[in-house]
Amino acid sequence: MDAAKQEFLKEFGEHYGYPNTPKTIDQIRATEFNRLQDLVYLDHAGATLYSELQMESIFGDLTSKVYGNPHSQSDSSSATLEIVKDARQQVLDYCNASPKDYKCIFTFGATAALKLVGEAFPWSCDSTFMYTMENHNSVLGIREYALGQGAASIAVDIEENEAPGVSGENIAMKISPHQVQRRKVAGLLEGKPDGHVYNLFAFPSECNFSGLRFDLDLVKIIKEHSSRDLGISSVCKNGQWMVLIDAAKGCATMPPDLSKYPADFVSISFYKLFGYPTGLGALIVRNDSAKLLKKTYFSGGTVAASIADIDFIKRREGIEELFEDGTVSFLSIASVRHGFKILRSLTASAISRHTKSLALYTRKMLLALRHHNGSNVCILYGHQSSMELCYEMGPIVSFNLKRPDGSWYGYREVEKLASLSGIQLRTGCFCNPGACAKYLGLSHLDLLSNTEAGHVCWDDHDVINGKPTGAVRVSFGYMSTYEEAKKFIDFVASSFVSSQNDICHGNQLEGIEKGSPDTGCHLKSITIYPIKSCGGFCSRSWPLSKNGLKHDREWILMSLSGEILTQKKVPEMCFISTFIDLSQGILFVESPHCKERLQIKLESGVNHGAMEELELYGQRYKVYNYSKETNVWFSEAIGKPCTLFRYSSTEHDFMLNKTKGVATCRDTKSTLNFPNEAQFLLVSEESVSDLNRRLCSDVQKDICVTAMQVDASRFRPNLVVSGGRPYGEDGWRTIRIGNKYFRSLGGCNRCQMINFSQNAGKVQKSNEPLATLASYRRVKGKILFGILLKYESSDEEQQHDDSWLHIGQHVHPESI
């Protein structure tokens, strides 16, 4: 055992690793999570992992027993019904809820449970839906039901309160409301026929953004005090308060004790408890509260009787039966008991202590990181909010990283590099916009301008106007280990902490050798890729066009749903080989999955179908489609239905999409076929050799396991030059090849696609060479290799269309 782990155990050993249970954490990992190997999984707040023994037990059940529809009367159906009843009881037991007071309604996920409350709640014009800022979108969505029925909706912050309430009673909390939201809805009456007004307050047991755990005393405080006592009478009328706890995240390590905190509704997600099943959740509801819910729709299983041709239904009286539309997912429900068996063997309290020790260790180590100038590397969210009514933190660590100059590393850069290091984590706002805005200090104006700039959930706009739009989140589960936390800390330290001896600062790139200008370069190879993301072919000479190399990326494959297909999503595209015979005017296409070689005429209008418009990378194109036979050939070649399209070369066929912030193409002023960013990609042979030297060095240093060498084709360049210095191309502003001029648009940002390789007819993916490139070619979140070029053609050249490039031509760069 190394000294670092000894130090960790000295501080956290009492709580880490389940010391008082039948299996220690090391035994659990060895026997139940062998599939992880060297993978570090740190997104348990998104979805925790299922145990291999758990799945063996589930499959053992499914293959040895017969499960029938529980709505039938057969023996197998009756047995299934008993299993469903037993699963309901296990859910109630987990939250210490008596069946005399509560019922368990199975739903299609925790979101469906929350939706059920929103659509069936007895809203009126006098009702109020109040919710904490820290809430998942699935909770915020309830306000649509409230506002649609004329009710008020208010987001609030919860703080400790040292001053007595209005009535003189000391309430241990202060509610700070945001602006009241209300819609004008015609034709709605005030109150309910019985004269009662019902309000709903919603909060998470644990914030899925920061990990803050809310004090469950909130349940009693809200239910037992009037709006006047709570200090919200100016924005909320009196009425009966009901409380909803979103326990989808918090339940995994600290289930709410409903015997102490009698919430009206609690939503649960099973895949966040023990990984499997997905698509199954539950709503725990108080019996008296369930009677107030109003169900409109009826279905099989929810009615005792109905008549098809007159307005007559008799609904079932049982709470579960009334709200579970159709047949419940009984096979998934039958598997729940195997997950609960694991939780019971470890106990929720031991899981909480174990995961908390890892989160505390991670927070401590992140806060200790410093750059060479003494500035903080990491900004944590949630842990310093002592004024929040939260009594501890859950196993979530949410943060952003800073450079030595105080600017932010983008969270997508962190996620991208973590993936290369075998670390799976989560970035963004985690579907919690209120917490995200609160902790990141984003105003309404910031949020609206970010949206106007094109930022949406799950995109790459991680820093806008100098502010992060989201965060990095790591989260721990019951099977997480110290070694995973340590590997993550080491990753952050090696990738984002600068030292005095760092070579790479700001926008500078390591690898550029100083010396005389690159005067001895020549063109080594020319490669054309007719079909985007498929194989290309080399030629000793090739004509230029206003779009780049003639016919380069002039065709694309598209799925039936309209998605542009690339090797990132369909690796089998790399096995499609192409060749163009200009003399015959034919594009030849071959695939090992197709017997016949496909021939496509280059002449405009031949073999083409109708012209269509499509959008790609923020730009709109006019394209031709092809025959059914051609599309069937490509569908067989890649193993999924697809359609071939060809770029139309007619005049005025190119239009920019005006949507702000969407376009990713760097060369928006040129005429393009279907490249990602520019007409040409150029790679230096010397730069590839330097990369291979570093790859060999990594093996010798045990940074990677096996030696590998890459050639220039791995980067799919159009042009390969030779005779210069490694990375000399970084400084080129313009270049002349023969008598043709090109302008550099800057470095090419590399992605995971360069990690794909072909071996024995199979596509294999590793972390290299991108991981090595990331260690010395990273600038502002981009990993650069090669440069993008634009052809500076004259009007005369475009008219005659007789410009050619030839292998061996001298390359004359002009440096910046």
Backbone hydrogen bonds, N-H to C=O, Kabsch-Sander energy under -0.5 kcal/mol:
donor,donor_aa,acceptor,acceptor_aa,energy
6,Q,2,D,-1.9
7,E,3,A,-2.2
8,F,4,A,-2.0
9,L,5,K,-2.9
10,K,6,Q,-1.9
11,E,7,E,-1.3
12,F,8,F,-3.1
13,G,9,L,-2.3
15,H,12,F,-1.8
16,Y,12,F,-2.2
18,Y,15,H,-0.5
21,T,18,Y,-1.4
25,I,17,G,-1.3
28,I,24,T,-2.4
29,R,25,I,-2.4
30,A,26,D,-2.0
31,T,27,Q,-2.1
32,E,28,I,-2.4
33,F,28,I,-0.5
33,F,29,R,-1.1
36,L,33,F,-1.5
37,Q,34,N,-0.6
39,L,36,L,-3.2
40,V,422,G,-3.1
41,Y,39,L,-0.7
42,L,40,V,-0.6
42,L,424,Q,-2.9
44,H,475,S,-1.0
46,G,43,D,-0.8
47,A,43,D,-2.2
48,T,271,Y,-1.0
52,E,32,E,-2.7
55,M,51,S,-2.0
56,E,52,E,-2.0
57,S,53,L,-2.1
58,I,54,Q,-2.0
59,F,55,M,-2.9
60,G,56,E,-2.1
61,D,57,S,-2.0
62,L,58,I,-2.5
63,T,59,F,-2.0
64,S,60,G,-0.7
64,S,61,D,-0.9
65,K,61,D,-1.7
67,Y,65,K,-0.6
68,G,66,V,-0.5
68,G,76,S,-1.0
72,S,69,N,-2.2
78,S,74,S,-2.6
79,A,75,D,-2.4
80,T,76,S,-1.9
81,L,77,S,-2.4
82,E,78,S,-1.7
83,I,79,A,-1.6
84,V,80,T,-2.3
85,K,81,L,-2.2
86,D,82,E,-2.3
87,A,83,I,-2.1
88,R,84,V,-2.1
89,Q,85,K,-1.9
90,Q,86,D,-2.0
91,V,87,A,-2.0
92,L,88,R,-2.1
93,D,89,Q,-2.9
94,Y,90,Q,-2.0
95,C,91,V,-1.1
96,N,93,D,-1.6
97,A,92,L,-2.9
98,S,96,N,-0.5
101,D,98,S,-1.5
102,Y,98,S,-2.5
103,K,285,V,-2.2
105,I,103,K,-0.6
105,I,283,L,-2.6
106,F,104,C,-0.6
107,T,281,G,-2.4
109,G,107,T,-1.6
113,A,109,G,-1.3
114,L,110,A,-2.1
115,K,111,T,-2.6
116,L,112,A,-2.1
117,V,113,A,-1.6
118,G,114,L,-2.2
119,E,115,K,-2.6
120,A,116,L,-1.6
121,F,117,V,-1.4
123,W,121,F,-2.2
125,C,189,L,-1.0
127,S,124,S,-1.5
129,F,152,A,-2.9
130,M,128,T,-0.7
130,M,200,L,-2.9
131,Y,154,I,-2.2
132,T,202,A,-1.7
133,M,156,V,-2.0
135,N,133,M,-1.7
137,N,431,C,-2.6
139,V,136,H,-1.7
140,L,136,H,-2.1
141,G,137,N,-2.2
142,I,139,V,-1.9
143,R,140,L,-1.7
144,E,141,G,-1.3
145,Y,141,G,-0.6
145,Y,142,I,-0.9
146,A,142,I,-1.7
147,L,143,R,-3.5
148,G,144,E,-1.8
149,Q,145,Y,-0.9
149,Q,146,A,-0.9
150,G,147,L,-1.6
151,A,146,A,-2.4
152,A,127,S,-2.4
153,S,181,Q,-2.3
154,I,129,F,-2.7
156,V,131,Y,-2.4
157,D,176,S,-2.1
159,E,157,D,-0.5
159,E,174,K,-2.4
160,E,387,M,-2.1
165,G,169,E,-3.0
168,G,165,G,-1.7
171,I,169,E,-0.8
173,M,171,I,-0.5
174,K,159,E,-3.2
175,I,230,L,-0.6
176,S,157,D,-2.7
176,S,174,K,-0.6
178,H,155,A,-3.0
181,Q,153,S,-2.8
185,V,183,R,-0.7
186,A,184,K,-0.5
188,L,185,V,-0.8
192,K,196,H,-0.6
195,G,192,K,-3.0
199,N,240,Q,-3.1
200,L,128,T,-2.4
201,F,242,M,-2.7
202,A,130,M,-2.2
203,F,244,L,-2.0
205,S,246,D,-1.7
206,E,246,D,-0.6
207,C,212,L,-3.0
211,G,207,C,-2.0
213,R,392,E,-2.2
214,F,205,S,-1.2
214,F,212,L,-0.5
215,D,389,L,-2.2
218,L,215,D,-2.0
219,V,216,L,-1.8
220,K,216,L,-0.5
221,I,217,D,-2.5
222,I,218,L,-2.6
223,K,219,V,-2.0
224,E,220,K,-2.4
225,H,221,I,-0.7
230,L,226,S,-2.2
231,G,227,S,-0.6
231,G,228,R,-0.8
232,I,227,S,-2.6
233,S,227,S,-0.7
235,V,232,I,-1.3
236,C,232,I,-1.4
240,Q,197,V,-2.9
241,W,239,G,-0.5
242,M,199,N,-2.2
244,L,201,F,-3.1
245,I,265,F,-2.8
246,D,203,F,-2.1
246,D,244,L,-0.6
247,A,245,I,-1.1
247,A,267,S,-1.4
251,C,247,A,-2.2
252,A,249,K,-1.3
253,T,250,G,-1.1
254,M,250,G,-2.5
258,L,95,C,-2.7
258,L,256,P,-1.1
260,K,257,D,-1.3
261,Y,257,D,-2.4
263,A,261,Y,-2.6
264,D,243,V,-1.5
265,F,243,V,-2.0
266,V,284,I,-2.0
267,S,245,I,-2.1
268,I,282,A,-2.3
270,F,280,L,-1.6
273,L,270,F,-0.8
274,F,270,F,-2.5
275,G,271,Y,-1.2
276,Y,274,F,-0.7
281,G,107,T,-2.8
282,A,268,I,-1.8
283,L,105,I,-2.8
284,I,266,V,-3.0
284,I,282,A,-0.5
285,V,103,K,-2.4
285,V,283,L,-0.6
286,R,264,D,-2.2
287,N,101,D,-2.9
290,A,286,R,-2.5
291,K,287,N,-1.2
292,L,289,S,-1.3
293,L,289,S,-0.6
293,L,290,A,-0.9
294,K,120,A,-3.2
295,K,293,L,-0.6
302,T,299,S,-1.7
303,V,299,S,-0.6
304,A,314,K,-3.5
305,A,314,K,-1.6
307,I,312,F,-1.9
310,I,307,I,-0.6
312,F,307,I,-0.6
312,F,310,I,-2.0
314,K,305,A,-3.2
315,R,313,I,-0.5
316,R,302,T,-2.1
322,L,318,G,-2.4
323,F,319,I,-1.5
324,E,320,E,-1.4
325,D,323,F,-1.1
326,G,300,G,-1.5
330,F,328,V,-2.4
333,I,329,S,-2.5
334,A,330,F,-2.1
335,S,331,L,-0.8
335,S,332,S,-0.7
336,V,332,S,-0.6
336,V,333,I,-1.1
338,H,335,S,-0.9
339,G,335,S,-0.9
339,G,336,V,-0.6
340,F,336,V,-2.2
341,K,337,R,-1.7
342,I,338,H,-1.0
343,L,339,G,-1.8
344,R,340,F,-2.7
345,S,341,K,-1.7
346,L,342,I,-1.5
347,T,343,L,-2.9
351,I,347,T,-2.2
352,S,348,A,-2.4
353,R,349,S,-2.2
354,H,350,A,-2.6
355,T,351,I,-2.7
356,K,352,S,-2.1
357,S,353,R,-2.0
358,L,354,H,-1.3
359,A,355,T,-2.1
360,L,356,K,-2.8
361,Y,357,S,-2.0
362,T,358,L,-2.3
363,R,359,A,-2.6
364,K,360,L,-2.5
365,M,361,Y,-2.4
366,L,362,T,-2.4
367,L,363,R,-2.4
368,A,364,K,-1.0
369,L,365,M,-0.5
369,L,366,L,-1.1
371,H,375,S,-2.6
372,H,498,S,-1.0
374,G,371,H,-2.1
377,V,369,L,-1.4
379,I,400,N,-2.6
380,L,378,C,-0.6
381,Y,398,S,-2.5
385,S,382,G,-1.1
386,S,384,Q,-2.3
388,E,385,S,-1.5
389,L,158,I,-0.7
390,C,388,E,-2.1
391,Y,213,R,-0.6
392,E,213,R,-0.7
394,G,211,G,-3.6
396,I,394,G,-1.7
397,V,474,V,-2.9
398,S,381,Y,-0.5
399,F,472,V,-2.6
400,N,379,I,-1.7
402,K,377,V,-2.9
403,R,407,S,-3.4
406,G,403,R,-2.0
409,Y,401,L,-2.6
414,V,410,G,-1.6
415,E,411,Y,-2.4
416,K,412,R,-2.6
417,L,413,E,-2.3
418,A,414,V,-2.5
419,S,415,E,-2.2
420,L,416,K,-1.5
421,S,417,L,-1.3
422,G,419,S,-1.5
423,I,418,A,-2.9
424,Q,40,V,-3.3
424,Q,422,G,-0.5
425,L,423,I,-0.6
426,R,473,R,-2.1
428,G,471,A,-2.1
432,N,429,C,-1.5
434,G,135,N,-0.5
436,C,432,N,-2.2
437,A,433,P,-2.4
438,K,434,G,-2.2
439,Y,435,A,-2.7
440,L,436,C,-2.0
441,G,437,A,-0.8
442,L,437,A,-2.0
443,S,441,G,-0.6
447,L,443,S,-2.5
448,L,444,H,-2.6
449,S,445,L,-2.5
450,N,446,D,-2.4
451,T,447,L,-1.9
452,E,448,L,-2.3
453,A,449,S,-1.8
454,G,451,T,-1.6
455,H,450,N,-2.5
459,D,456,V,-1.6
462,D,460,D,-2.0
464,I,467,K,-2.5
467,K,464,I,-1.7
469,T,462,D,-2.3
470,G,462,D,-0.5
471,A,428,G,-2.6
472,V,399,F,-3.3
473,R,426,R,-3.1
474,V,397,V,-2.4
475,S,42,L,-1.6
476,F,395,P,-2.2
480,S,477,G,-1.9
485,A,481,T,-1.7
486,K,482,Y,-3.0
487,K,483,E,-2.3
488,F,484,E,-2.1
489,I,485,A,-2.3
490,D,486,K,-2.7
491,F,487,K,-2.1
492,V,488,F,-2.3
493,A,489,I,-2.5
494,S,490,D,-2.4
495,S,491,F,-2.0
496,F,492,V,-2.3
497,V,492,V,-0.5
497,V,493,A,-0.9
498,S,496,F,-0.6
502,D,499,S,-1.6
505,H,503,I,-0.7
508,Q,505,H,-2.4
510,E,776,Y,-1.0
512,I,509,L,-0.8
513,E,511,G,-0.6
513,E,726,P,-1.0
519,T,517,P,-1.5
521,C,811,V,-0.5
522,H,722,S,-2.4
523,L,809,Q,-2.8
524,K,522,H,-0.6
524,K,720,V,-2.9
525,S,720,V,-1.6
527,T,718,N,-2.6
528,I,537,F,-2.6
532,K,530,P,-0.6
532,K,555,W,-2.9
534,C,531,I,-2.4
535,G,573,M,-0.6
535,G,576,I,-2.4
537,F,528,I,-2.1
539,S,526,I,-1.8
542,W,805,L,-2.3
544,L,803,S,-3.7
545,S,548,G,-3.1
548,G,545,S,-1.5
550,K,543,P,-2.3
552,D,549,L,-2.4
553,R,529,Y,-2.9
554,E,530,P,-1.1
554,E,551,H,-1.1
555,W,530,P,-2.2
556,I,645,F,-2.2
558,M,643,T,-2.5
559,S,563,E,-3.0
560,L,641,P,-0.6
562,G,559,S,-1.8
565,L,557,L,-2.6
569,K,566,T,-1.0
570,V,566,T,-2.9
573,M,570,V,-2.2
574,C,571,P,-2.0
575,F,572,E,-1.6
576,I,573,M,-1.4
577,S,575,F,-0.7
577,S,590,E,-2.1
579,F,588,F,-1.8
581,D,579,F,-0.5
581,D,586,I,-2.4
582,L,580,I,-0.8
585,G,581,D,-1.9
586,I,581,D,-1.6
587,L,600,I,-3.1
588,F,579,F,-3.5
588,F,586,I,-0.6
589,V,598,L,-2.6
590,E,577,S,-2.3
594,C,591,S,-1.7
598,L,589,V,-2.6
600,I,587,L,-2.5
602,L,585,G,-2.9
603,E,585,G,-0.5
606,V,603,E,-1.8
608,H,605,G,-0.6
609,G,625,N,-3.2
612,E,623,V,-3.2
614,L,621,Y,-2.2
616,L,619,Q,-3.1
619,Q,616,L,-1.5
620,R,655,M,-2.4
621,Y,614,L,-3.0
622,K,653,D,-0.8
623,V,612,E,-3.0
623,V,621,Y,-0.5
624,Y,646,R,-2.7
625,N,610,A,-1.6
626,Y,644,L,-0.7
631,N,627,S,-2.0
632,V,628,K,-2.4
633,W,629,E,-1.9
634,F,630,T,-1.9
635,S,631,N,-2.1
636,E,632,V,-2.1
637,A,633,W,-1.9
638,I,634,F,-2.0
639,G,635,S,-1.3
640,K,635,S,-1.0
643,T,558,M,-2.6
645,F,556,I,-2.6
646,R,624,Y,-2.4
647,Y,554,E,-3.1
648,S,622,K,-2.3
653,D,650,T,-0.9
655,M,620,R,-1.7
655,M,653,D,-0.5
657,N,618,G,-1.4
662,V,659,T,-1.1
663,A,659,T,-0.6
664,T,617,Y,-0.8
665,C,617,Y,-0.7
667,D,677,E,-2.0
668,T,666,R,-1.0
670,S,667,D,-0.5
672,L,670,S,-0.5
674,F,553,R,-1.6
679,Q,789,L,-0.6
680,F,789,L,-1.7
682,L,787,I,-3.0
683,V,719,L,-2.4
685,E,721,V,-3.0
688,V,684,S,-1.8
689,S,685,E,-1.9
690,D,686,E,-2.2
691,L,687,S,-2.1
692,N,688,V,-2.3
693,R,689,S,-2.1
694,R,690,D,-1.9
695,L,691,L,-2.3
696,C,692,N,-2.1
697,S,693,R,-1.9
698,D,694,R,-2.2
699,V,695,L,-1.3
700,Q,696,C,-1.8
701,K,697,S,-1.7
702,D,699,V,-1.5
703,I,698,D,-2.8
704,C,698,D,-1.0
714,R,711,D,-1.8
715,F,712,A,-1.8
716,R,713,S,-1.7
718,N,681,L,-2.1
719,L,681,L,-2.2
720,V,525,S,-1.9
721,V,683,V,-2.1
722,S,522,H,-2.3
728,G,725,R,-2.1
730,D,727,Y,-1.5
731,G,728,G,-1.4
732,W,729,E,-1.4
733,R,814,E,-3.5
734,T,814,E,-1.5
735,I,742,F,-2.5
736,R,812,H,-1.9
737,I,740,K,-2.6
738,G,736,R,-0.6
738,G,810,H,-1.7
739,N,737,I,-0.5
740,K,737,I,-2.1
742,F,735,I,-2.7
743,R,790,K,-2.7
744,S,733,R,-2.6
745,L,788,L,-3.1
746,G,788,L,-0.5
748,C,786,G,-2.3
749,N,747,G,-0.6
750,R,748,C,-0.6
750,R,783,I,-3.5
754,I,751,C,-1.5
755,N,752,Q,-2.1
756,F,753,M,-1.5
757,S,764,Q,-2.6
759,N,762,K,-2.7
762,K,759,N,-1.4
764,Q,757,S,-3.2
764,Q,762,K,-0.5
766,S,755,N,-1.4
771,A,767,N,-2.5
773,L,769,P,-2.4
774,A,770,L,-2.3
775,S,771,A,-0.8
775,S,772,T,-0.9
776,Y,773,L,-1.3
777,R,773,L,-2.6
779,V,782,K,-3.1
782,K,779,V,-2.1
784,L,777,R,-2.5
784,L,782,K,-0.7
785,F,748,C,-2.0
787,I,682,L,-2.3
788,L,746,G,-2.7
789,L,680,F,-2.0
790,K,743,R,-2.1
792,E,741,Y,-2.5
792,E,790,K,-0.5
793,S,791,Y,-1.3
798,Q,794,S,-2.1
799,Q,795,D,-1.9
800,H,796,E,-2.1
801,D,797,E,-2.5
805,L,542,W,-2.7
807,I,540,R,-3.0
808,G,523,L,-2.8
809,Q,806,H,-1.8
811,V,521,C,-2.4
812,H,736,R,-3.1
812,H,810,H,-0.5
814,E,734,T,-3.1
815,S,813,P,-0.5
816,I,731,G,-2.9
